[in-house]
């Protein structure tokens, strides 16, 4: 009976040690899975935050584009007003300019213009 008890005791210890290592392995797997899930969650939150920030920046830039388009339209209208014939006639009257009757073009001479 002592042999049986000794063998049974050894089998029980081996079984306990084998179960203990399996339990440790399961524990480490669970810890790894939890850490992995936390890592993936934090990565997801960081990406969502980054996308939200970029969305706000895009809205700000679209608003600025709209403002610049409005300003551009106003400046184009001002250019059209300044180039209008009424404005040109106003400038003519202001500086006492007269209409020309003859246009005389200067011709370039073939000789040197300046001497050294």
C-alpha atoms as one frame of an Amber mdcrd trajectory, in Angstrom:
protein
   0.000   0.000   0.000   2.837   2.374   0.564   3.986   1.876  -3.038   0.491
   2.677  -4.274   0.276   5.677  -2.001   3.681   6.926  -3.163   2.808   6.448
  -6.842  -0.576   8.076  -6.339   1.066  10.960  -4.514   3.590  11.436  -7.329
   0.834  11.314  -9.937  -1.149  13.868  -7.938   1.870  16.187  -7.663   2.633
  15.854 -11.381  -1.012  16.457 -12.157  -1.041  19.502  -9.868   2.140  20.893
 -11.421   0.793  20.282 -14.929  -2.503  21.962 -14.037  -0.617  24.813 -12.388
   1.408  25.513 -15.540  -1.802  25.323 -17.631  -3.467  27.787 -15.267  -0.462
  30.148 -15.527  -0.566  29.851 -19.302  -4.307  30.624 -19.370  -3.751  33.544
 -16.989  -1.022  35.011 -19.229  -3.205  34.522 -22.315  -6.065  36.362 -20.635
  -3.737  39.185 -19.553  -2.321  39.389 -23.084  -5.799  39.556 -24.619  -6.846
  42.279 -22.158  -3.700  44.329 -22.875  -4.220  43.847 -26.621  -7.847  45.007
 -26.377  -6.780  48.075 -24.369  -4.084  48.866 -26.933  -6.522  48.545 -29.856
  -9.086  50.703 -28.004  -6.558  53.461 -27.322  -5.373  53.360 -30.931  -8.979
  53.636 -32.123  -9.645  56.599 -29.825  -6.484  58.345 -31.020  -7.506  57.899
 -34.670 -11.061  59.102 -34.047  -9.705  62.152 -32.215  -7.286  62.883 -35.055
 -10.080  62.636 -37.630 -12.311  64.935 -35.572  -9.547  67.552 -35.311  -8.939
  67.382 -39.057 -12.681  67.795 -39.632 -12.689  71.020 -37.618  -9.657  72.292
 -39.523 -11.373  71.521 -42.832 -14.477  73.454 -41.756 -12.318  76.449 -40.755
 -10.506  76.367 -44.099 -13.796  76.104 -46.011 -15.078  79.123 -44.108 -11.907
  81.039 -44.967 -12.266  80.035 -48.636 -15.821  81.357 -48.628 -14.712  84.664
 -47.101 -11.910  85.015 -49.652 -14.318  84.299 -52.521 -16.647  87.030 -51.256
 -13.750  89.463 -50.930 -12.581  88.534 -54.441 -16.057  89.255 -55.851 -16.081
  92.661 -54.139 -12.649  93.500 -55.567 -13.721  92.408 -59.049 -16.757  94.696
 -58.802 -14.493  97.541 -57.729 -12.230  96.888 -60.724 -15.231  96.917 -63.055
 -16.412 100.223 -61.560 -12.972 101.805 -61.895 -12.586 100.628 -65.497 -16.044
 101.780 -66.546 -16.352 104.536 -69.157 -18.103 106.796 -66.654 -15.127 106.645
 -64.342 -12.708 107.229 -67.218 -14.673 110.291 -68.291 -14.641 111.522 -64.695
 -10.843 111.226 -64.603 -10.595 113.025 -67.949 -12.600 115.944 -66.576 -10.680
 115.951 -63.311  -7.257 116.292 -64.970  -8.491 118.530 -67.858  -7.413 116.079
 -70.525  -8.405 116.584 -74.165  -9.075 114.071 -76.943  -6.378 113.705 -79.537
  -7.115 114.219 -83.200  -3.889 112.858 -84.615  -1.676 110.090 -83.337   1.998
 110.370 -84.116   4.232 107.362 -83.526   7.940 107.741 -82.864  10.206 105.642
 -84.962  13.323 104.100 -83.643  16.481 105.401 -85.240  19.097 102.955 -86.466
  21.964 104.803 -84.824  23.225 104.512 -81.280  21.206 106.179 -78.599  23.970
 106.729 -76.074  27.731 107.028 -76.401  30.346 105.745 -74.046
